[in-house]
């Protein structure tokens, strides 16, 4: 239960430490997070901060959502996200507030959630890290084949969940325990060490790390 931010993956670059070490970082744009609703245990049964990120044309917003956002006095965004927080954290927030990048600090560990890059239909070698068959003479057009997948006459079928060819990527994934290297307050950017799921321009959710190992 901790407040986070919704953002956009800008891309990867590197920065240099004072002693000249190159650090690969991912740049996350977490600007303009607006609070759209505060849910309290007394009224809603749980404590949550709902935020929106990005922009959306008014013609793309349905009437119930438009009324919900107008009540909070915020511009429509293309993402709505709820963060479960403690009752104490709710006290300092109200609809219409902007959550700044300063809720995070340099050196802090965070979990970043995004959708991985879609790779379409893939074979079992690429999808499940299978080994290919031998390339010697006698192997005819079976170098990257999956091999046997079923059983004998009894039960005579392929068990559900068998690792086979299929759709690869485009799934929700969380990269845990990424360290914040730099916080750009002026441009509302977070620079985290390492890679995060997704391609450039996709939405991500940044939260304080759950499994810090402490």
C-alpha positions in Angstrom: 0.0 0.0 0.0 1.9 3.0 -1.3 1.4 5.8 -3.7 3.0 5.5 -7.2 2.9 7.3 -10.5 1.8 6.5 -14.0 4.2 7.5 -16.8 5.5 6.9 -20.3 8.7 5.0 -21.3 10.8 7.6 -23.2 13.7 5.2 -24.0 17.1 4.1 -22.8 20.4 6.0 -22.5 23.3 6.0 -20.2 24.8 8.3 -17.6 28.2 8.5 -16.0 29.0 8.4 -12.3 31.5 10.7 -10.7 34.2 8.0 -11.1 33.5 7.5 -14.8 31.3 4.3 -14.6 28.7 4.0 -17.4 25.2 3.2 -16.0 22.5 2.1 -18.4 19.2 3.8 -17.5 15.6 4.0 -18.7 14.0 7.4 -18.8 10.4 7.5 -17.6 8.2 10.6 -18.1 5.8 10.8 -15.0 4.6 14.3 -15.5 1.1 15.6 -15.0 -0.4 12.9 -12.7 -3.7 14.3 -11.7 -5.8 13.1 -8.8 -9.3 12.2 -10.0 -10.9 10.6 -7.0 -10.2 9.9 -3.3 -11.8 6.7 -2.0 -12.2 6.4 1.8 -13.0 3.4 4.0 -16.1 5.1 5.3 -17.7 5.8 1.9 -16.1 3.1 -0.4 -14.9 0.5 2.0 -11.2 0.9 1.1 -8.6 3.7 0.8 -7.4 4.5 -2.7 -6.1 7.4 -4.7 -7.2 7.4 -8.3 -5.0 9.3 -10.8 -5.1 9.9 -14.5 -2.2 10.4 -16.9 -1.7 11.7 -20.4 -4.3 13.4 -22.7 -7.4 12.4 -24.5 -9.6 14.3 -26.8 -13.0 15.3 -25.4 -14.7 13.5 -28.3 -13.1 10.2 -27.1 -14.5 10.5 -23.6 -17.9 9.1 -22.8 -20.4 11.0 -20.7 -20.1 9.1 -17.4 -16.3 9.5 -17.4 -16.5 13.1 -18.5 -18.8 13.9 -15.6 -16.4 12.0 -13.2 -13.5 14.1 -14.4 -15.4 17.3 -14.4 -16.3 16.7 -10.8 -12.6 16.5 -10.0 -11.8 19.5 -12.2 -9.1 17.7 -14.2 -8.3 17.3 -17.9 -9.2 13.9 -19.4 -6.3 11.4 -19.7 -5.9 8.1 -21.5 -5.0 6.2 -18.3 -6.9 5.8 -15.0 -5.1 4.0 -12.3 -5.8 3.4 -8.6 -3.2 3.2 -5.9 -4.1 1.6 -2.5 -2.7 3.8 0.2 -3.0 4.2 3.9 -5.6 6.5 5.5 -2.8 8.8 6.7 -1.7 9.4 3.1 -5.2 10.3 2.0 -5.3 13.2 4.3 -2.8 15.2 2.3 -4.5 14.7 -1.1 -7.7 16.0 -2.7 -9.2 15.7 -6.3 -7.5 18.0 -8.7 -4.1 17.8 -7.1 -0.9 17.0 -9.1 1.4 14.3 -7.8 5.0 15.3 -8.3 8.0 13.2 -9.1 9.4 14.2 -5.7 7.5 11.3 -4.0 10.5 9.3 -5.2 14.2 9.8 -4.3 17.6 8.9 -5.7 18.7 5.5 -4.6 15.2 4.3 -3.9 14.1 0.9 -5.3 10.9 0.8 -7.4 8.8 -1.8 -9.2 7.9 -0.8 -12.8 4.9 -2.5 -14.6 4.4 -2.4 -18.3 3.4 -4.5 -21.3 6.1 -6.3 -23.0 6.9 -5.9 -26.7 4.7 -8.1 -28.9 6.6 -10.5 -31.1 3.7 -12.2 -32.9 3.5 -15.9 -33.6 6.7 -17.6 -32.4 8.0 -21.2 -32.5 8.9 -23.2 -29.4 12.6 -22.5 -29.6 12.2 -18.8 -29.4 9.1 -18.8 -27.2 10.2 -21.4 -24.6 14.0 -21.5 -25.1 13.9 -25.1 -26.5 17.1 -26.5 -28.0 17.1 -27.1 -31.8 17.7 -30.5 -33.3 20.9 -31.6 -34.9 22.0 -30.1 -38.2 23.8 -33.2 -39.5 22.7 -35.3 -42.5 19.5 -37.2 -42.1 17.6 -34.5 -40.4 15.1 -33.2 -43.0 13.4 -29.9 -42.3 13.1 -30.6 -38.6 15.9 -28.5 -37.2 13.6 -26.2 -35.3 10.6 -28.5 -34.9 9.2 -28.9 -31.3 9.4 -32.7 -31.2 6.9 -35.0 -29.7 3.9 -33.3 -28.0 1.4 -36.1 -27.4 1.2 -39.6 -25.8 0.4 -43.1 -26.9 -3.0 -44.4 -27.7 -3.8 -44.0 -24.0 -4.6 -41.1 -23.3 -4.1 -40.3 -26.9 -4.2 -36.5 -26.6 -2.1 -33.5 -25.9 -2.2 -32.3 -22.3 -3.4 -28.8 -21.7 -0.6 -26.3 -21.1 1.9 -28.1 -23.3 4.7 -25.8 -24.3 4.2 -25.2 -28.1 4.3 -22.5 -30.7 2.0 -19.6 -30.2 1.7 -15.9 -29.4 4.8 -14.3 -27.8 4.9 -11.0 -25.9 2.4 -8.3 -25.4 1.7 -9.4 -21.8 1.7 -7.5 -18.5 5.0 -7.8 -16.6 6.7 -6.1 -13.6 10.4 -5.5 -13.3 11.2 -5.4 -9.6 13.8 -3.6 -7.5 15.0 -1.1 -10.1 17.2 1.6 -8.5 16.4 5.3 -9.2 19.6 6.9 -10.4 18.3 10.4 -11.0 15.2 12.5 -10.4 14.6 15.4 -12.8 12.2 17.7 -11.0 12.0 20.3 -13.7 11.0 17.9 -16.4 9.3 15.4 -14.1 11.5 12.5 -15.3 12.7 9.4 -13.5 15.9 7.7 -14.5 16.0 4.1 -13.3 18.9 1.7 -13.7 18.3 -1.1 -16.2 15.5 -2.0 -18.6 11.7 -1.9 -18.1 9.0 -3.8 -20.0 7.6 -2.3 -23.1 8.6 -0.4 -26.2 9.2 3.4 -26.4 6.1 5.4 -25.8 4.1 2.8 -23.9 2.5 3.4 -20.5 4.2 2.2 -17.3 3.3 2.3 -13.6 6.0 3.1 -11.0 5.5 2.0 -7.4 7.9 1.7 -4.4 9.5 -1.7 -4.4 7.7 -4.4 -2.4 10.5 -7.0 -2.1 13.5 -4.9 -1.1 15.4 -7.7 0.4 15.9 -5.8 3.6 
